[in-house]
Amino acid sequence: MTASEQLVNAAIAEQARAWFVANDEGSLDAQQTAAFLSWLRASPVHVRAFLGVSGIARNLKAAGDDPEFALDALLEQARADNVDPLVAAESAGLGGDRAIARRLGTWYVWALAGVAAVLVLGLSLLWWSRDGERFGLPRTYDTGHGEQAAWRLPDGSMLHLNTDSSTTVHYSKTERVVYVKRGQAFFEVAHGDRRRFRVSAGDAQVLAVGTEFDVYRRPDATLVTVVEGTVTVSVGEPPPSNGIEPPGPSQRVSAGQQIGIEGGKLWPAPVPVDGKAAVAWLHRQIIVEDRPLGQVAEEFNRYGHVQIEIDDPALRAVRVSGRFDADDLDSLAAFLGSLDGVAIERTPTGIRLLTAAPPKDKSPPIDH
């Protein structure tokens, strides 16, 4: 290898190390990100150097299997973005040295392999960035009817979603934000990250540090239940990203407490609850204590395709208690049928609860 080639390789290796450090620290803004991608596209040599420095080759296959990315489109874009090999020498600060350019041009004999490397690297970077940790891009997590799922977020926090739920996670340099668009989410917030952890659910804003709590966004209200630690719950706009105190009324909620936001207003104070019962859904259980029968039916209807129907308002108001398996509708039906004044009717689409007719008096007439 000539002295000029060694100089080129050393310069490119140094650039690759600098880009890797910047990416690893998550310190790239939009302009720097564009510059980094432009540097990668300038030459397969840059791709090879970056792969060598970062040591990510073993992790790329998982990204390549992701159906979110249009491989053919990215391949064509990578081919279109490849430039003359001289760019590699210029970007290394060596000017227009034609001899060096010709040396570097030998890589283009297998240009398709270089393009593939750019493609796979691009996939891996996009794969990382979907959580927003690298380039501030949001990622949405969803569950369908009856589904539950859990994900580990970039900072190490855990996100659990109940059935029919949707959240969007957006991490920045100053805060970690989760938007609960619908449904129910349980958070295990990782310790040690200086950025605040905020959950936004409609009118509700929840600030937490190293705690475990549940956010249930229902059609009529949003409930926040703390299992461990303490959170601050407020209504309306969140505090500035560098602040910790909400601008409006707020409540501190500790472990074993719950607070709600209804009609855009915060409850006057938290109420004590059984925290484990509130998050029993993590084990696909429903635990109720003196709850209206209508609410119990609605909870069950979130999980199964067989729906419980209650038309009678008086019957919906009947209060019940118990622990139920969310997937065991037969046991629930047997329990409901045992209640005084409740009749069960099976339909093609579900189970209908009716007010039972009072029993007829079949005693014989009394002779006088």
C-alpha positions in Angstrom: 0.0 0.0 0.0 1.4 3.4 -1.0 1.8 6.3 1.4 -1.0 8.1 -0.3 -3.3 5.2 0.1 -2.4 4.9 3.8 -3.1 8.6 4.3 -6.5 8.2 2.6 -7.4 5.2 4.8 -6.3 6.9 7.9 -8.4 10.0 7.1 -11.5 8.0 6.3 -11.1 5.8 9.4 -10.8 9.0 11.6 -14.0 10.4 10.0 -15.8 7.0 10.6 -14.7 7.1 14.3 -16.0 10.7 14.6 -19.4 9.8 13.0 -19.7 6.7 15.2 -19.1 8.7 18.4 -21.6 11.3 17.4 -24.3 8.7 16.6 -23.6 6.7 19.7 -24.0 9.9 21.9 -27.2 10.8 20.0 -25.9 14.3 19.5 -26.7 14.7 15.8 -29.2 17.4 14.8 -31.1 17.4 11.5 -28.3 19.2 9.6 -25.6 16.9 11.0 -27.7 13.8 10.2 -28.0 15.0 6.6 -24.2 15.5 6.5 -23.6 12.0 7.9 -25.8 10.3 5.4 -24.2 12.3 2.6 -20.8 11.1 3.8 -22.0 7.5 3.7 -23.3 7.8 0.2 -20.1 9.4 -1.1 -18.3 6.0 -1.3 -18.6 2.3 -0.3 -15.2 2.9 1.3 -16.9 5.1 3.9 -19.5 2.4 4.5 -16.8 -0.2 5.0 -15.0 2.0 7.4 -18.1 2.9 9.4 -19.1 -0.8 9.7 -15.6 -1.7 10.9 -15.5 1.0 13.6 -19.0 0.5 14.9 -19.0 -3.3 14.8 -22.6 -3.5 13.9 -22.4 -6.0 11.1 -23.8 -8.8 13.3 -26.9 -6.8 14.1 -27.9 -5.8 10.6 -29.9 -8.9 9.6 -32.7 -8.1 12.0 -33.1 -4.6 10.4 -33.1 -6.0 6.9 -36.0 -8.3 7.8 -38.3 -5.4 8.7 -41.1 -5.0 6.2 -41.5 -1.3 7.0 -38.8 -0.5 4.5 -39.1 -0.6 0.8 -35.9 -2.4 -0.2 -36.2 -1.8 -4.0 -36.8 1.9 -3.5 -33.9 2.3 -1.2 -31.6 0.3 -3.5 -32.5 2.6 -6.4 -31.9 5.7 -4.2 -28.5 4.4 -3.1 -27.5 3.7 -6.7 -28.7 7.2 -7.7 -26.7 8.8 -4.9 -23.4 7.2 -5.7 -20.9 9.7 -7.0 -17.5 9.7 -8.8 -14.8 8.0 -6.7 -12.9 11.3 -6.6 -15.5 12.5 -4.1 -14.0 10.0 -1.6 -10.6 11.6 -1.9 -12.0 15.1 -1.7 -14.1 14.3 1.4 -10.9 12.9 3.0 -9.3 16.3 2.5 -6.9 15.2 -0.2 -8.1 17.3 -3.1 -8.4 16.0 -6.7 -5.7 13.4 -6.7 -6.5 11.4 -9.8 -4.2 8.5 -8.9 -5.9 8.1 -5.5 -9.3 8.4 -7.2 -8.4 5.6 -9.6 -7.3 3.5 -6.6 -10.5 4.1 -4.8 -12.4 3.5 -8.0 -11.5 -0.2 -7.9 -14.2 -0.5 -5.2 -16.7 0.3 -7.9 -15.9 -2.9 -9.7 -18.2 -4.4 -7.1 -20.4 -1.3 -6.8 -23.5 -3.4 -6.2 -21.9 -4.9 -3.1 -21.1 -1.4 -1.9 -24.7 -0.2 -2.6 -26.0 -3.2 -0.6 -23.8 -2.2 2.3 -25.2 1.3 2.1 -28.7 -0.2 2.0 -28.2 -2.4 5.0 -26.5 0.3 7.0 -29.4 2.7 6.1 -31.9 0.0 7.3 -30.1 -0.4 10.6 -29.9 3.3 11.2 -33.6 3.7 10.4 -34.3 0.7 12.6 -32.5 2.4 15.6 -34.2 5.7 14.9 -37.7 4.4 15.0 -37.7 4.7 18.7 -36.6 8.3 18.4 -33.4 7.8 20.3 -31.0 8.6 17.5 -32.6 11.2 15.3 -35.6 12.3 17.3 -38.1 10.3 15.2 -41.3 9.1 16.8 -42.5 5.5 16.9 -46.0 4.3 17.3 -46.9 1.1 19.3 -50.3 -0.5 18.8 -52.3 -3.5 19.9 -55.5 -4.9 18.4 -58.7 -6.1 20.0 -57.8 -8.7 22.6 -54.0 -8.2 22.1 -51.4 -7.2 24.7 -47.8 -6.5 24.1 -44.6 -5.0 25.8 -41.6 -3.2 24.4 -38.3 -2.0 26.0 -37.8 1.6 25.1 -34.4 3.1 24.1 -33.7 4.4 27.7 -34.4 1.0 29.2 -38.0 1.8 30.3 -40.7 -0.8 29.7 -44.0 0.0 27.9 -46.9 -2.4 28.3 -50.0 -2.0 26.2 -53.4 -3.5 27.0 -56.0 -4.4 24.4 -57.1 -1.9 21.8 -54.4 0.6 22.7 -52.1 3.0 20.8 -49.2 5.1 21.9 -46.5 7.2 20.2 -43.0 7.5 21.7 -40.8 10.5 21.0 -37.4 10.9 22.7 -35.4 14.2 22.5 -32.4 15.6 24.2 -34.5 17.1 27.0 -37.3 14.7 27.6 -38.9 11.3 26.9 -42.6 11.6 25.9 -45.2 9.0 25.4 -48.6 10.0 23.9 -51.4 7.7 24.8 -53.9 8.1 22.0 -56.3 5.4 23.2 -56.5 2.5 25.6 -54.3 1.6 28.5 -50.6 1.6 29.1 -48.4 0.6 32.0 -44.9 2.2 32.4 -41.8 1.0 34.3 -39.6 4.0 34.0 -35.9 3.4 34.0 -33.7 5.1 36.6 -30.6 7.1 35.7 -31.7 9.1 32.7 -31.6 12.8 33.3 -34.4 13.6 30.9 -37.8 13.8 32.4 -40.4 11.1 31.5 -43.8 12.6 30.5 -47.0 10.9 29.4 -49.6 12.9 27.6 -53.1 11.4 27.4 -55.6 13.9 26.1 -55.9 16.6 28.7 -53.8 14.7 31.2 -50.1 15.3 31.6 -48.1 12.9 33.8 -44.5 13.6 34.9 -42.5 10.7 36.5 -39.0 9.7 37.4 -38.1 6.1 38.1 -41.6 4.9 38.9 -44.3 2.4 37.8 -47.8 3.7 36.9 -50.8 3.0 34.7 -52.6 5.4 32.4 -56.1 4.3 31.2 -57.6 6.7 28.6 -61.3 5.9 28.6 -63.9 7.7 26.5 -65.3 9.5 29.6 -62.2 10.0 31.7 -58.4 9.3 32.0 -57.3 7.4 35.1 -53.7 7.5 36.4 -52.8 4.8 39.0 -49.4 4.7 40.7 -48.0 1.3 41.7 -44.5 2.4 42.8 -43.0 5.8 43.4 -44.7 9.2 42.8 -45.9 11.1 39.8 -47.2 14.6 39.2 -50.5 14.8 37.2 -51.8 18.0 35.7 -54.3 19.2 33.1 -53.6 21.1 29.9 -50.3 22.2 28.5 -47.1 20.5 29.9 -44.4 22.6 31.6 -41.5 23.7 29.5 -39.1 20.9 28.6 -36.5 22.2 31.1 -39.1 22.5 33.9 -40.6 20.0 36.3 -43.6 22.0 37.7 -46.8 22.2 35.6 -48.1 25.7 34.9 -51.6 24.9 36.2 -53.2 23.0 39.0 -51.6 19.6 39.7 -51.6 16.8 42.1 -48.9 14.5 43.5 -50.0 10.9 43.3 -48.1 8.2 45.3 -48.1 4.4 45.3 -51.5 2.9 46.0 -53.3 6.0 44.8 -55.4 6.9 41.7 -56.5 10.2 40.2 -58.7 11.0 37.3 -59.3 13.7 34.7 -63.0 14.1 33.7 -64.4 16.8 31.5 -61.0 18.5 31.4 -60.9 18.8 35.2 -58.6 17.1 37.7 -60.1 15.3 40.6 -59.8 17.4 43.8 -57.5 14.8 45.4 -56.1 11.2 44.7 -58.1 8.3 46.1 -56.6 5.1 47.6 -56.9 2.0 45.4 -55.5 -1.5 45.2 -52.6 -0.9 42.8 -52.2 -4.6 41.9 -55.9 -4.8 41.1 -55.6 -1.8 38.8 -52.9 -3.5 36.8 -54.3 -7.1 36.9 -54.7 -6.8 33.2 -51.0 -7.4 32.8 -51.9 -11.0 33.7 -55.2 -10.9 31.7 -57.3 -10.7 34.9 -60.1 -8.4 35.8 -60.4 -7.6 39.5 -63.4 -5.5 40.6 -64.5 -4.3 44.0 -68.0 -3.0 44.4 -68.2 -1.9 40.7 -71.4 -1.4 38.6 -72.2 -4.4 36.5 -72.2 -2.2 33.3 -68.5 -1.3 33.9 -67.6 -5.0 34.4 -69.3 -5.9 31.1 -67.4 -3.1 29.3 -64.1 -4.4 30.7 -64.8 -7.9 29.5 -65.9 -6.6 26.1 -62.4 -5.1 25.6 -60.8 -8.6 25.4 -63.2 -11.0 23.7 -65.2 -11.2 20.4 -68.3 -12.4 22.3 -69.8 -9.3 23.8 -71.9 -8.9 27.0 -75.0 -6.8 26.4 -77.0 -5.1 29.2 -79.9 -2.8 28.1 -81.6 -2.3 31.4 -80.1 0.8 33.2 -81.1 -0.6 36.6 -79.3 -3.9 35.8 -76.2 -2.0 34.7 -76.1 -0.2 38.1 -76.1 -3.5 40.1 -72.8 -3.5 42.0 -70.6 -6.6 42.0 -67.1 -7.7 43.3 -64.8 -10.5 42.1 -61.7 -11.7 40.3 -62.2 -12.9 36.8 -60.1 -14.4 33.9 -60.5 -12.0 31.0 -60.6 -15.0 28.6 -63.0 -17.1 30.6 -66.4 -15.9 29.5 -68.2 -19.0 30.6 -67.2 -18.6 34.2 -68.3 -15.0 34.1 -71.7 -16.0 32.6 -72.2 -18.6 35.3 -71.3 -16.0 38.0 -73.7 -13.4 36.5 -76.5 -16.0 36.2 -76.2 -16.7 39.9 -77.0 -13.1 40.9 -80.5 -12.4 42.2 -82.7 -10.9 39.6 -80.4 -11.6 36.6 -81.2 -13.9 33.7 -78.8 -15.0 31.0 -79.7 -15.2 27.3 -77.2 -16.5 24.7 -77.3 -14.7 21.3 -75.4 -15.3 18.1 -73.1 -12.4 18.9 -72.8 -12.5 22.6 -74.5 -12.8 26.0 -77.4 -10.6 27.0 -78.3 -9.9 30.6 -81.9 -9.5 31.4 -83.9 -8.7 34.5 -85.3 -12.0 35.7 -89.0 -12.2 36.2 -90.0 -12.8 39.8 -90.9 -16.4 40.6 -94.5 -17.4 40.4 -96.2 -18.4 43.6 -97.0 -22.1 43.0 -98.3 -22.9 46.6 -101.7 -24.6 46.7 -104.8 -22.5 47.6 -105.7 -22.5 51.3 -109.0 -24.2 52.1 -111.3 -22.3 54.5 
